[in-house]
Amino acid sequence: MKKKTFFIILLAALALGLSACNPYTTHFVASSCAHSNTSDSAFLSFGSFDGAMAFTLECGNSEGSGIEYSGKLDKGSLVVYYDDAGKKTEWFSLKAGEQIEPTKKRFKEGKVYFVIETTDKCEEGSLDFRVVE
């Protein structure tokens, strides 16, 4: 009985901890999809992708800190949003055949929450995000 109670408490704590990490949800259907998210970089690469994927990065405390981003997309369209004091704000969009060369956006110190959302099913794309000082 003690093991069962401990296991239930552990699962509840884990669920609570994971749900508090990012205010945005991830839900998608994809093929040939690879993604990663560490405190200072994130990427998404796919053969096809339809839905939304949330990420979190940690910006440093220097005045010039920010996130450098780049991307390309063969088909479809998507929008990347970031959290601005609880408000979902458009960061940039990417349409079929477009490519974004590395571009920097400054953010305040702390966690930066952002989400990639398709507006049309996307094919053969990649997005890369890196914290830079």
KEBANU-173301 format. One record per residue (C-alpha): residue number from 0; residue in three letters; x, y, z. Coordinates in pm, 1 decimal, always signed. Each point is the difference from the previous one (the first is absolute). Example, Ala and Ser with C-alpha at 12.3 -4.5 7.8 and 13.67 -1.06 7.14 Angstrom:
2
+-----+-----+----------+----------+----------+
|   n | res |        x |        y |        z |
+-----+-----+----------+----------+----------+
|   0 | ALA |  +1230.0 |   -450.0 |   +780.0 |
|   1 | SER |   +137.0 |   +344.0 |    -66.0 |
+-----+-----+----------+----------+----------+
! end
This chain:
133
+-----+-----+----------+----------+----------+
|   n | res |        x |        y |        z |
+-----+-----+----------+----------+----------+
|   0 | MET |     +0.0 |     +0.0 |     +0.0 |
|   1 | LYS |   +286.4 |   +242.3 |    +78.0 |
|   2 | LYS |   +156.4 |    -61.5 |   -341.6 |
|   3 | LYS |   -330.7 |    +66.1 |   -174.8 |
|   4 | THR |    -54.0 |   +326.8 |   +190.9 |
|   5 | PHE |   +357.7 |   +111.7 |    -71.1 |
|   6 | PHE |    -42.7 |    -82.2 |   -369.1 |
|   7 | ILE |   -325.4 |   +200.4 |    -23.1 |
|   8 | ILE |   +158.5 |   +300.7 |   +173.4 |
|   9 | LEU |   +304.0 |    -24.0 |   -228.2 |
|  10 | LEU |   -216.4 |     -8.8 |   -314.3 |
|  11 | ALA |   -208.8 |   +295.5 |   +120.7 |
|  12 | ALA |   +312.4 |   +205.7 |    +73.6 |
|  13 | LEU |   +147.0 |    -87.9 |   -338.9 |
|  14 | ALA |   -319.8 |    +94.2 |   -182.6 |
|  15 | LEU |    -22.7 |   +330.4 |   +185.7 |
|  16 | GLY |   +365.8 |    +79.0 |    -65.5 |
|  17 | LEU |    -24.0 |    -74.5 |   -371.0 |
|  18 | SER |   -320.1 |   +196.7 |    -49.5 |
|  19 | ALA |   +150.8 |   +312.7 |   +157.4 |
|  20 | CYS |   +300.3 |     +8.8 |   -235.2 |
|  21 | ASN |   -149.6 |   +174.0 |   -301.0 |
|  22 | PRO |   -334.7 |   +179.9 |    -28.1 |
|  23 | TYR |    -46.8 |   -123.0 |   -359.3 |
|  24 | THR |    -97.0 |   -347.7 |   -114.4 |
|  25 | THR |   +161.2 |   -229.4 |   -252.6 |
|  26 | HIS |   -225.1 |   -194.6 |   -235.2 |
|  27 | PHE |   +103.4 |   -110.9 |   -345.2 |
|  28 | VAL |     +6.0 |   -267.5 |   -267.6 |
|  29 | ALA |   +338.3 |    -38.4 |   -168.7 |
|  30 | SER |   +226.4 |   -226.2 |   -201.1 |
|  31 | SER |   +378.7 |     -8.2 |     -4.3 |
|  32 | CYS |     -8.0 |   +241.4 |   +292.7 |
|  33 | ALA |   +296.1 |    +83.1 |   +222.2 |
|  34 | HIS |     -3.0 |   +262.3 |   +273.8 |
|  35 | SER |   +204.2 |   +105.0 |   +298.3 |
|  36 | ASN |    -30.7 |   +259.6 |   +274.3 |
|  37 | THR |   +276.3 |    +86.2 |   +247.8 |
|  38 | SER |    +31.7 |   +318.3 |   +204.9 |
|  39 | ASP |   +199.8 |   +176.4 |   -274.2 |
|  40 | SER |   -113.8 |   -157.2 |   -328.7 |
|  41 | ALA |   -297.4 |   -158.1 |   -171.5 |
|  42 | PHE |    -67.0 |   -143.2 |   -342.5 |
|  43 | LEU |   -273.7 |   -166.3 |   -199.4 |
|  44 | SER |    +58.7 |   -187.0 |   -325.4 |
|  45 | PHE |   -266.9 |   -197.6 |   -185.0 |
|  46 | GLY |   -114.9 |   -170.2 |   -316.6 |
|  47 | SER |   -357.8 |   +101.2 |    +78.7 |
|  48 | PHE |   -145.5 |   +185.2 |   +297.2 |
|  49 | ASP |   -350.9 |   +113.5 |    +88.3 |
|  50 | GLY |    -86.6 |   +144.4 |   +340.8 |
|  51 | ALA |   +191.0 |   +185.4 |   +271.6 |
|  52 | MET |   +319.4 |    -54.5 |   +197.1 |
|  53 | ALA |    +97.4 |   +203.3 |   +307.8 |
|  54 | PHE |   +357.0 |    +83.7 |   +105.7 |
|  55 | THR |   +176.9 |   +183.0 |   +284.4 |
|  56 | LEU |   +340.4 |   +172.0 |     -7.7 |
|  57 | GLU |   +189.9 |   +184.9 |   +274.0 |
|  58 | CYS |   +137.8 |   +342.9 |    -99.9 |
|  59 | GLY |   +304.6 |   +129.8 |   +180.9 |
|  60 | ASN |    +25.3 |   +319.5 |   +198.6 |
|  61 | SER |   +210.1 |   +213.6 |   -233.3 |
|  62 | GLU |   -165.3 |   +296.2 |   -170.5 |
|  63 | GLY |    +56.9 |   -141.6 |   -348.0 |
|  64 | SER |   -123.3 |   -350.6 |    +71.3 |
|  65 | GLY |   -255.0 |   -148.1 |   -229.7 |
|  66 | ILE |    -87.3 |   -290.0 |   -223.2 |
|  67 | GLU |   +142.0 |    -56.8 |   -346.0 |
|  68 | TYR |   -240.8 |   -187.2 |   -224.1 |
|  69 | SER |     -2.8 |   -139.1 |   -352.3 |
|  70 | GLY |   -224.8 |   -225.7 |   -202.2 |
|  71 | LYS |   -117.0 |   -132.4 |   -332.5 |
|  72 | LEU |   -319.4 |   -155.8 |   -130.8 |
|  73 | ASP |    -80.9 |   -168.3 |   -333.0 |
|  74 | LYS |   -380.7 |    -23.3 |    +27.0 |
|  75 | GLY |   -269.0 |   +136.8 |   +231.6 |
|  76 | SER |    +18.7 |   +287.6 |   +245.2 |
|  77 | LEU |    +62.2 |    +54.0 |   +368.1 |
|  78 | VAL |    +15.9 |   +273.2 |   +260.7 |
|  79 | VAL |   +232.1 |    +20.1 |   +300.9 |
|  80 | TYR |   -142.1 |   +176.1 |   +305.5 |
|  81 | TYR |   +170.0 |    +99.6 |   +326.6 |
|  82 | ASP |   -143.6 |    +72.3 |   +341.6 |
|  83 | ASP |     +6.5 |   +372.8 |    +79.5 |
|  84 | ALA |   -112.9 |    +37.4 |   +363.0 |
|  85 | GLY |   -270.8 |   -261.8 |    -46.2 |
|  86 | LYS |   -105.5 |   +119.3 |   -345.3 |
|  87 | LYS |    +66.5 |   -221.3 |   -304.8 |
|  88 | THR |   +180.2 |   +231.9 |   -244.9 |
|  89 | GLU |   +105.6 |    -77.2 |   -357.2 |
|  90 | TRP |   +377.9 |    -22.2 |    -38.7 |
|  91 | PHE |    +32.6 |    -96.3 |   -367.5 |
|  92 | SER |   -165.4 |   -208.7 |   -271.0 |
|  93 | LEU |   +132.0 |   -231.1 |   -267.6 |
|  94 | LYS |   -173.6 |    -93.4 |   -326.4 |
|  95 | ALA |    +60.9 |   -256.9 |   -273.0 |
|  96 | GLY |   +332.9 |    +50.8 |   -172.9 |
|  97 | GLU |   +126.7 |   +255.0 |   +253.2 |
|  98 | GLN |   +322.3 |     -8.1 |   +194.1 |
|  99 | ILE |   +102.6 |   +221.4 |   +291.8 |
| 100 | GLU |   +371.2 |    +62.6 |    +40.3 |
| 101 | PRO |   +126.8 |    +23.1 |   +360.4 |
| 102 | THR |   -176.4 |   +298.5 |   +160.6 |
| 103 | LYS |    +18.5 |   +119.6 |   +361.5 |
| 104 | LYS |   -284.3 |   +116.6 |   +223.3 |
| 105 | ARG |    +72.0 |   +144.6 |   +343.6 |
| 106 | PHE |   -187.2 |   -125.1 |   +304.4 |
| 107 | LYS |     +6.1 |    +90.8 |   +367.5 |
| 108 | GLU |   +193.2 |   -218.5 |   +240.8 |
| 109 | GLY |   -176.3 |   -318.2 |    +97.6 |
| 110 | LYS |   -210.2 |   -268.0 |   -162.2 |
| 111 | VAL |   -132.8 |    +56.3 |   -349.1 |
| 112 | TYR |   -300.4 |   -213.6 |    -89.2 |
| 113 | PHE |    -83.6 |    -40.8 |   -366.6 |
| 114 | VAL |   -213.6 |   -222.7 |   -216.3 |
| 115 | ILE |    +17.1 |   -102.1 |   -365.9 |
| 116 | GLU |   -348.1 |    -37.0 |   -154.4 |
| 117 | THR |    -88.7 |   -105.5 |   -352.1 |
| 118 | THR |   -260.5 |   +195.3 |   -193.3 |
| 119 | ASP |    +19.8 |   -254.6 |   -284.3 |
| 120 | LYS |   +154.5 |   -347.4 |    +17.7 |
| 121 | CYS |   +374.9 |    +44.4 |    -45.7 |
| 122 | GLU |   +248.2 |   -217.4 |   -188.0 |
| 123 | GLU |   +379.5 |    -15.7 |     -2.5 |
| 124 | GLY |    +82.5 |   +267.5 |   +252.6 |
| 125 | SER |   +235.4 |    +87.1 |   +280.0 |
| 126 | LEU |    +26.2 |   +270.3 |   +265.7 |
| 127 | ASP |   +297.0 |    +71.0 |   +224.0 |
| 128 | PHE |    +16.0 |   +223.4 |   +311.3 |
| 129 | ARG |   +311.5 |    +85.8 |   +205.2 |
| 130 | VAL |    +51.2 |   +230.4 |   +295.9 |
| 131 | VAL |   +272.5 |   +254.2 |    -82.2 |
| 132 | GLU |   +163.2 |   +272.6 |   +206.4 |
+-----+-----+----------+----------+----------+
! end
